[in-house]
Amino acid sequence: QVQLVESGGGLVQPGGSLRLSCAASGNTLSIRAMGWYRQAPGKQRELVASISKGGSSNYGDSVKGRFTISRDNARNTVFLQMNSLKPEDTAAYFCNAALSTPPWGVWGQGTLVTVSS
């Protein structure tokens, strides 16, 4: 099994920055890709960014140019650098790992990001 632990959420003013981290443990050799999703109250969970084992990244339209995803394969950790934060970025952010074996995907417990003055 793979376990994910997120950290780095908190309260930040509009225009500020935060860096989220997601550390994977367990059967990390089964991880094909990792990503960040977010869910705001009353809204569906949406993709923020994802990155493959080879380093190819993909971003949601609302964060392109502001957020950057990266990964440290040696430490089995993925990072999300969030710049120029807006109030609409306020959400619970969840780390996800896509696996090559069942259960095919796992989620972290989530970390809350609040952008407010």
TISETI-402796 format. One record per atom (N, C-alpha, C): atom name; x, z, y; residue in one letter. Coordinates in nm, 4 decimals, padded with zeros to 6 digits, m for minus. Last residue first. Example, Ala and Ser with C-alpha at 12.3 -4.5 7.8 and 13.67 -1.06 7.14 Angstrom:
residues 2
ATOM  atom         x         z         y  type
ATOM     N   01.2850   00.7080  m00.2250     S
ATOM    CA   01.3670   00.7140  m00.1060     S
ATOM     C   01.2900   00.7870   00.0030     S
ATOM     N   01.3190   00.7800  m00.5690     A
ATOM    CA   01.2300   00.7800  m00.4500     A
ATOM     C   01.3200   00.7800  m00.3300     A
END
This chain:
residues 117
ATOM  atom         x         z         y  type
ATOM     N  m00.7874   00.3241   03.8321     S
ATOM    CA  m00.7235   00.3887   03.9467     S
ATOM     C  m00.7848   00.5265   03.9699     S
ATOM     N  m00.7241   00.2220   03.4959     S
ATOM    CA  m00.8137   00.2721   03.5998     S
ATOM     C  m00.7329   00.3352   03.7115     S
ATOM     N  m00.7248   00.1471   03.1763     V
ATOM    CA  m00.6688   00.0953   03.3013     V
ATOM     C  m00.7655   00.1303   03.4131     V
ATOM     N  m00.6430   00.2853   02.8737     T
ATOM    CA  m00.7375   00.2933   02.9849     T
ATOM     C  m00.6671   00.2489   03.1113     T
ATOM     N  m00.6212   00.2527   02.5352     V
ATOM    CA  m00.5597   00.2101   02.6616     V
ATOM     C  m00.6685   00.2115   02.7684     V
ATOM     N  m00.5827   00.4291   02.2345     L
ATOM    CA  m00.6676   00.3984   02.3485     L
ATOM     C  m00.5837   00.3624   02.4709     L
ATOM     N  m00.5209   00.3017   01.9142     T
ATOM    CA  m00.4704   00.3794   02.0269     T
ATOM     C  m00.5446   00.3338   02.1522     T
ATOM     N  m00.5727   00.3042   01.5572     G
ATOM    CA  m00.6078   00.2677   01.6938     G
ATOM     C  m00.5452   00.3593   01.7969     G
ATOM     N  m00.4966   00.3214   01.2970     Q
ATOM    CA  m00.6058   00.4085   01.3414     Q
ATOM     C  m00.6506   00.3792   01.4832     Q
ATOM     N  m00.4439  m00.0081   01.1548     G
ATOM    CA  m00.4029   00.1225   01.2010     G
ATOM     C  m00.5221   00.1997   01.2531     G
ATOM     N  m00.5434  m00.1917   00.8645     W
ATOM    CA  m00.5575  m00.1580   01.0059     W
ATOM     C  m00.4951  m00.0217   01.0332     W
ATOM     N  m00.4591  m00.4640   00.6433     V
ATOM    CA  m00.4772  m00.3220   00.6728     V
ATOM     C  m00.4811  m00.3025   00.8240     V
ATOM     N  m00.5220  m00.7143   00.3936     G
ATOM    CA  m00.5063  m00.6743   00.5323     G
ATOM     C  m00.5290  m00.5248   00.5474     G
ATOM     N  m00.5084  m00.7529   00.1177     W
ATOM    CA  m00.4950  m00.8688   00.2049     W
ATOM     C  m00.4795  m00.8344   00.3522     W
ATOM     N  m00.4878  m00.5282  m00.0515     P
ATOM    CA  m00.6193  m00.5668   00.0006     P
ATOM     C  m00.6161  m00.6757   00.1075     P
ATOM     N  m00.3526  m00.8012  m00.2400     P
ATOM    CA  m00.4680  m00.7158  m00.2054     P
ATOM     C  m00.4203  m00.5831  m00.1510     P
ATOM     N  m00.0769  m00.9653  m00.0654     T
ATOM    CA  m00.1382  m00.9078  m00.1860     T
ATOM     C  m00.2618  m00.8285  m00.1458     T
ATOM     N   00.0244  m01.0360   00.1723     S
ATOM    CA   00.0253  m01.1402   00.0700     S
ATOM     C  m00.0360  m01.0926  m00.0600     S
ATOM     N  m00.1522  m00.9262   00.4688     L
ATOM    CA  m00.0699  m00.9045   00.3503     L
ATOM     C  m00.0792  m01.0209   00.2532     L
ATOM     N  m00.1426  m00.8554   00.8066     A
ATOM    CA  m00.1928  m00.9487   00.7054     A
ATOM     C  m00.0962  m00.9459   00.5883     A
ATOM     N  m00.2074  m00.5707   00.9902     A
ATOM    CA  m00.1080  m00.6409   00.9105     A
ATOM     C  m00.1788  m00.7289   00.8091     A
ATOM     N  m00.2830  m00.4556   01.3174     N
ATOM    CA  m00.3270  m00.5152   01.1923     N
ATOM     C  m00.2092  m00.5809   01.1219     N
ATOM     N  m00.3663  m00.2042   01.5520     C
ATOM    CA  m00.2640  m00.2846   01.4861     C
ATOM     C  m00.3186  m00.3340   01.3523     C
ATOM     N  m00.5910  m00.1869   01.8193     F
ATOM    CA  m00.5665  m00.1660   01.6769     F
ATOM     C  m00.4568  m00.2590   01.6271     F
ATOM     N  m00.6976  m00.0209   02.1038     Y
ATOM    CA  m00.6102  m00.1259   02.0506     Y
ATOM     C  m00.5720  m00.0897   01.9073     Y
ATOM     N  m00.9846   00.0224   02.2888     A
ATOM    CA  m00.9055   00.0762   02.1787     A
ATOM     C  m00.8271  m00.0395   02.1185     A
ATOM     N  m00.9565  m00.0605   02.6408     A
ATOM    CA  m01.0113  m00.0756   02.5064     A
ATOM     C  m00.9313   00.0113   02.4093     A
ATOM     N  m00.9075  m00.2328   02.9346     T
ATOM    CA  m00.9414  m00.1034   02.8777     T
ATOM     C  m01.0124  m00.1206   02.7441     T
ATOM     N  m00.8839  m00.4698   03.0565     D
ATOM    CA  m00.7986  m00.4502   02.9394     D
ATOM     C  m00.8259  m00.3154   02.8714     D
ATOM     N  m01.0302  m00.4544   03.2875     E
ATOM    CA  m01.0950  m00.5152   03.1702     E
ATOM     C  m01.0083  m00.5134   03.0450     E
ATOM     N  m00.8451  m00.3575   03.4721     P
ATOM    CA  m00.9481  m00.2669   03.4165     P
ATOM     C  m01.0156  m00.3242   03.2926     P
ATOM     N  m00.5230  m00.4934   03.3770     K
ATOM    CA  m00.6483  m00.4991   03.4529     K
ATOM     C  m00.7477  m00.3999   03.3936     K
ATOM     N  m00.1673  m00.5077   03.4024     L
ATOM    CA  m00.2900  m00.4622   03.3369     L
ATOM     C  m00.4077  m00.4603   03.4328     L
ATOM     N   00.0868  m00.6282   03.4138     S
ATOM    CA  m00.0219  m00.6681   03.5045     S
ATOM     C  m00.1574  m00.6297   03.4467     S
ATOM     N   00.1779  m00.6161   03.0635     N
ATOM    CA   00.2072  m00.6133   03.2063     N
ATOM     C   00.0851  m00.6579   03.2866     N
ATOM     N   00.2583  m00.4905   02.7622     M
ATOM    CA   00.1424  m00.5275   02.8427     M
ATOM     C   00.1761  m00.5080   02.9900     M
ATOM     N   00.4061  m00.5567   02.4645     Q
ATOM    CA   00.4360  m00.5266   02.6038     Q
ATOM     C   00.3228  m00.5800   02.6899     Q
ATOM     N   00.3844  m00.4460   02.1565     L
ATOM    CA   00.3025  m00.5222   02.2491     L
ATOM     C   00.3348  m00.4736   02.3897     L
ATOM     N   00.5705  m00.4690   01.8522     F
ATOM    CA   00.5513  m00.4154   01.9860     F
ATOM     C   00.4573  m00.5065   02.0651     F
ATOM     N   00.6158  m00.3634   01.5182     V
ATOM    CA   00.5724  m00.4664   01.6116     V
ATOM     C   00.5393  m00.3992   01.7442     V
ATOM     N   00.8472  m00.2889   01.2620     T
ATOM    CA   00.7723  m00.2447   01.3790     T
ATOM     C   00.7366  m00.3643   01.4662     T
ATOM     N   01.0465  m00.2779   01.0657     N
ATOM    CA   00.9058  m00.2993   01.0292     N
ATOM     C   00.8124  m00.2538   01.1414     N
ATOM     N   01.3054  m00.2731   01.1324     R
ATOM    CA   01.2350  m00.1453   01.1428     R
ATOM     C   01.0881  m00.1572   01.1094     R
ATOM     N   01.3682  m00.5368   01.0890     A
ATOM    CA   01.4514  m00.4346   01.0240     A
ATOM     C   01.3838  m00.2987   01.0263     A
ATOM     N   01.1941  m00.6753   01.2514     N
ATOM    CA   01.1737  m00.6794   01.1064     N
ATOM     C   01.2536  m00.5704   01.0349     N
ATOM     N   01.0388  m00.6154   01.5224     D
ATOM    CA   01.1698  m00.5783   01.4710     D
ATOM     C   01.1555  m00.5695   01.3203     D
ATOM     N   00.8563  m00.8352   01.7345     R
ATOM    CA   00.8682  m00.7536   01.6134     R
ATOM     C   01.0134  m00.7307   01.5794     R
ATOM     N   00.6235  m00.8776   02.0070     S
ATOM    CA   00.7537  m00.8958   01.9437     S
ATOM     C   00.7604  m00.8084   01.8195     S
ATOM     N   00.4130  m01.0113   02.2571     I
ATOM    CA   00.4260  m00.9461   02.1270     I
ATOM     C   00.5646  m00.9759   02.0707     I
ATOM     N   00.3162  m00.9634   02.5854     T
ATOM    CA   00.4160  m01.0227   02.4970     T
ATOM     C   00.4246  m00.9419   02.3686     T
ATOM     N   00.0847  m01.0412   02.8454     F
ATOM    CA   00.1246  m00.9609   02.7307     F
ATOM     C   00.2274  m01.0381   02.6479     F
ATOM     N   00.0568  m01.2389   03.0408     R
ATOM    CA   00.0680  m01.0980   03.0811     R
ATOM     C   00.1211  m01.0097   02.9689     R
ATOM     N   00.0348  m01.4884   02.9311     G
ATOM    CA   00.1134  m01.4755   03.0530     G
ATOM     C   00.1321  m01.3327   03.0990     G
ATOM     N  m00.2803  m01.4162   02.7925     K
ATOM    CA  m00.1669  m01.5085   02.8002     K
ATOM     C  m00.0972  m01.4958   02.9355     K
ATOM     N  m00.5077  m01.2703   02.7751     V
ATOM    CA  m00.3824  m01.1963   02.7938     V
ATOM     C  m00.2605  m01.2869   02.8067     V
ATOM     N  m00.7258  m01.4312   02.7264     S
ATOM    CA  m00.7341  m01.3370   02.8377     S
ATOM     C  m00.6026  m01.2629   02.8655     S
ATOM     N  m00.6717  m01.5773   02.4950     D
ATOM    CA  m00.6671  m01.6439   02.6248     D
ATOM     C  m00.6602  m01.5441   02.7406     D
ATOM     N  m00.4483  m01.4191   02.2648     G
ATOM    CA  m00.5816  m01.4417   02.3152     G
ATOM     C  m00.5747  m01.4964   02.4571     G
ATOM     N  m00.1658  m01.5781   02.1127     Y
ATOM    CA  m00.2262  m01.4863   02.2083     Y
ATOM     C  m00.3705  m01.5218   02.2369     Y
ATOM     N   00.0941  m01.5825   01.8720     N
ATOM    CA  m00.0324  m01.6392   01.9157     N
ATOM     C  m00.0999  m01.5349   02.0042     N
ATOM     N   00.4227  m01.6692   01.7492     S
ATOM    CA   00.3246  m01.5805   01.8100     S
ATOM     C   00.2021  m01.6568   01.8586     S
ATOM     N   00.6651  m01.6636   01.4956     S
ATOM    CA   00.5676  m01.7439   01.5697     S
ATOM     C   00.4567  m01.6540   01.6212     S
ATOM     N   00.8329  m01.5139   01.3332     G
ATOM    CA   00.8414  m01.4960   01.4776     G
ATOM     C   00.7472  m01.5811   01.5595     G
ATOM     N   00.8127  m01.5024   01.0645     G
ATOM    CA   00.9163  m01.5892   01.1195     G
ATOM     C   00.9269  m01.5838   01.2697     G
ATOM     N   00.5948  m01.3461   01.0302     K
ATOM    CA   00.7231  m01.2911   00.9859     K
ATOM     C   00.8388  m01.3733   01.0420     K
ATOM     N   00.4019  m01.3904   01.3339     S
ATOM    CA   00.4311  m01.4107   01.1922     S
ATOM     C   00.5660  m01.3484   01.1578     S
ATOM     N   00.1871  m01.2131   01.5440     I
ATOM    CA   00.3205  m01.2680   01.5243     I
ATOM     C   00.3488  m01.2759   01.3755     I
ATOM     N  m00.0743  m01.2007   01.7902     S
ATOM    CA  m00.0247  m01.1880   01.6537     S
ATOM     C   00.1119  m01.2535   01.6446     S
ATOM     N  m00.2993  m01.0452   02.0223     A
ATOM    CA  m00.1788  m01.1228   01.9923     A
ATOM     C  m00.1410  m01.1006   01.8475     A
ATOM     N  m00.5770  m00.9889   02.0319     V
ATOM    CA  m00.4932  m00.9818   02.1507     V
ATOM     C  m00.3704  m01.0701   02.1297     V
ATOM     N  m00.8928  m01.0640   01.9044     L
ATOM    CA  m00.7495  m01.0789   01.8906     L
ATOM     C  m00.6821  m01.0676   02.0269     L
ATOM     N  m01.1531  m00.8159   01.9247     E
ATOM    CA  m01.0969  m00.9472   01.9536     E
ATOM     C  m00.9456  m00.9462   01.9357     E
ATOM     N  m01.4577  m00.6663   01.8320     R
ATOM    CA  m01.3127  m00.6620   01.8254     R
ATOM     C  m01.2589  m00.8032   01.8445     R
ATOM     N  m01.7294  m00.6815   02.0678     Q
ATOM    CA  m01.6685  m00.7084   01.9380     Q
ATOM     C  m01.5164  m00.6958   01.9462     Q
ATOM     N  m01.8497  m00.4062   02.2728     K
ATOM    CA  m01.8014  m00.5420   02.2509     K
ATOM     C  m01.7428  m00.5564   02.1118     K
ATOM     N  m01.9099  m00.1436   02.3237     G
ATOM    CA  m02.0186  m00.2404   02.3259     G
ATOM     C  m01.9772  m00.3840   02.3024     G
ATOM     N  m01.5898  m00.0724   02.4468     P
ATOM    CA  m01.7233  m00.0207   02.4147     P
ATOM     C  m01.8293  m00.1289   02.4274     P
ATOM     N  m01.3471  m00.3035   02.3100     A
ATOM    CA  m01.4017  m00.2273   02.4211     A
ATOM     C  m01.5412  m00.1784   02.3837     A
ATOM     N  m01.0878  m00.3475   02.1011     Q
ATOM    CA  m01.2328  m00.3376   02.1025     Q
ATOM     C  m01.2741  m00.2467   02.2160     Q
ATOM     N  m00.8207  m00.5618   01.9948     R
ATOM    CA  m00.8770  m00.4577   02.0791     R
ATOM     C  m01.0286  m00.4625   02.0736     R
ATOM     N  m00.5301  m00.6159   01.7921     Y
ATOM    CA  m00.6677  m00.6463   01.8288     Y
ATOM     C  m00.7157  m00.5341   01.9211     Y
ATOM     N  m00.2181  m00.7415   01.7066     W
ATOM    CA  m00.2941  m00.6427   01.7825     W
ATOM     C  m00.4324  m00.6975   01.8133     W
ATOM     N  m00.0375  m00.8039   01.3991     G
ATOM    CA  m00.1030  m00.8380   01.5247     G
ATOM     C  m00.1716  m00.7189   01.5872     G
ATOM     N   00.1739  m00.9666   01.1616     M
ATOM    CA   00.1176  m00.8459   01.2227     M
ATOM     C   00.0574  m00.8831   01.3570     M
ATOM     N   00.2160  m01.1209   00.8414     A
ATOM    CA   00.2042  m01.1276   00.9870     A
ATOM     C   00.1481  m00.9949   01.0358     A
ATOM     N   00.2788  m01.0450   00.5839     R
ATOM    CA   00.3008  m01.1834   00.6263     R
ATOM     C   00.3016  m01.1967   00.7781     R
ATOM     N   00.3981  m00.7863   00.3860     I
ATOM    CA   00.3443  m00.8197   00.5184     I
ATOM     C   00.3809  m00.9627   00.5550     I
ATOM     N   00.5192  m00.7055   00.1561     S
ATOM    CA   00.3964  m00.7842   00.1417     S
ATOM     C   00.3383  m00.8288   00.2762     S
ATOM     N   00.7214  m00.5386   00.2230     L
ATOM    CA   00.7593  m00.6745   00.1803     L
ATOM     C   00.6373  m00.7644   00.1674     L
ATOM     N   00.6146  m00.2892   00.2624     T
ATOM    CA   00.6278  m00.3775   00.3790     T
ATOM     C   00.6700  m00.5187   00.3422     T
ATOM     N   00.4648  m00.0722   00.1237     N
ATOM    CA   00.5041  m00.2002   00.0657     N
ATOM     C   00.5161  m00.3069   00.1751     N
ATOM     N   00.5525   00.1744   00.3625     G
ATOM    CA   00.4972   00.1420   00.2318     G
ATOM     C   00.5515   00.0096   00.1820     G
ATOM     N   00.4831   00.1128   00.7115     S
ATOM    CA   00.5552   00.1777   00.6023     S
ATOM     C   00.4851   00.1437   00.4715     S
ATOM     N   00.5134   00.0056   01.0493     A
ATOM    CA   00.4597  m00.0128   00.9143     A
ATOM     C   00.5470   00.0598   00.8131     A
ATOM     N   00.4283   00.0909   01.3745     A
ATOM    CA   00.5273   00.1026   01.2683     A
ATOM     C   00.4604   00.0923   01.1324     A
ATOM     N   00.3765  m00.0346   01.6787     C
ATOM    CA   00.3075  m00.0193   01.5505     C
ATOM     C   00.4134  m00.0214   01.4415     C
ATOM     N   00.3460   00.0354   02.0274     S
ATOM    CA   00.4277   00.0173   01.9079     S
ATOM     C   00.3424   00.0379   01.7844     S
ATOM     N   00.2956  m00.0827   02.3590     L
ATOM    CA   00.2433  m00.0277   02.2351     L
ATOM     C   00.3396  m00.0572   02.1206     L
ATOM     N   00.3604  m00.0192   02.6863     R
ATOM    CA   00.4170  m00.0794   02.5662     R
ATOM     C   00.3628  m00.0067   02.4446     R
ATOM     N   00.2261  m00.1052   03.0056     L
ATOM    CA   00.2349  m00.0155   02.8900     L
ATOM     C   00.2981  m00.0923   02.7756     L
ATOM     N   00.2023  m00.1262   03.3627     S
ATOM    CA   00.2485  m00.1743   03.2332     S
ATOM     C   00.2427  m00.0635   03.1285     S
ATOM     N  m00.0252  m00.2014   03.6409     G
ATOM    CA   00.0824  m00.1323   03.5709     G
ATOM     C   00.1131  m00.1927   03.4353     G
ATOM     N  m00.2468  m00.3146   03.7450     G
ATOM    CA  m00.1182  m00.3724   03.7824     G
ATOM     C  m00.0005  m00.3104   03.7112     G
ATOM     N  m00.4275  m00.0087   03.7554     P
ATOM    CA  m00.4277  m00.1561   03.7570     P
ATOM     C  m00.2964  m00.2107   03.8117     P
ATOM     N  m00.2582   00.2662   03.5903     Q
ATOM    CA  m00.3280   00.2069   03.7036     Q
ATOM     C  m00.3296   00.0549   03.6932     Q
ATOM     N  m00.3247   00.4074   03.2695     V
ATOM    CA  m00.2349   00.3367   03.3607     V
ATOM     C  m00.3191   00.2777   03.4737     V
ATOM     N  m00.3237   00.6205   02.9937     L
ATOM    CA  m00.3894   00.5840   03.1186     L
ATOM     C  m00.2868   00.5203   03.2113     L
ATOM     N  m00.2469   00.5015   02.6600     G
ATOM    CA  m00.2594   00.6006   02.7653     G
ATOM     C  m00.3333   00.5468   02.8844     G
ATOM     N  m00.0363   00.4225   02.3707     G
ATOM    CA  m00.1521   00.4089   02.4591     G
ATOM     C  m00.1538   00.5159   02.5660     G
ATOM     N   00.1732   00.4687   02.1944     G
ATOM    CA   00.2016   00.4108   02.3247     G
ATOM     C   00.0830   00.3927   02.4169     G
ATOM     N   00.1339   00.3732   01.8480     S
ATOM    CA   00.1647   00.4694   01.9538     S
ATOM     C   00.1802   00.3946   02.0851     S
ATOM     N   00.0145   00.3461   01.5083     E
ATOM    CA   00.0303   00.2964   01.6449     E
ATOM     C   00.0698   00.4107   01.7386     E
ATOM     N   00.1009   00.2871   01.1856     V
ATOM    CA   00.0857   00.3951   01.2828     V
ATOM     C   00.1158   00.3402   01.4209     V
ATOM     N  m00.0036   00.1775   00.8684     L
ATOM    CA   00.0325   00.1416   01.0058     L
ATOM     C   00.0060   00.2602   01.0974     L
ATOM     N   00.0901   00.1232   00.5309     Q
ATOM    CA   00.0305   00.2106   00.6316     Q
ATOM     C   00.0848   00.1704   00.7685     Q
ATOM     N   00.0259  m00.0475   00.2336     V
ATOM    CA   00.0926  m00.0492   00.3642     V
ATOM     C   00.0166   00.0448   00.4570     V
ATOM     N   00.0831   00.0000  m00.1202     Q
ATOM    CA   00.0000   00.0000   00.0000     Q
ATOM     C   00.0868   00.0000   00.1256     Q
END
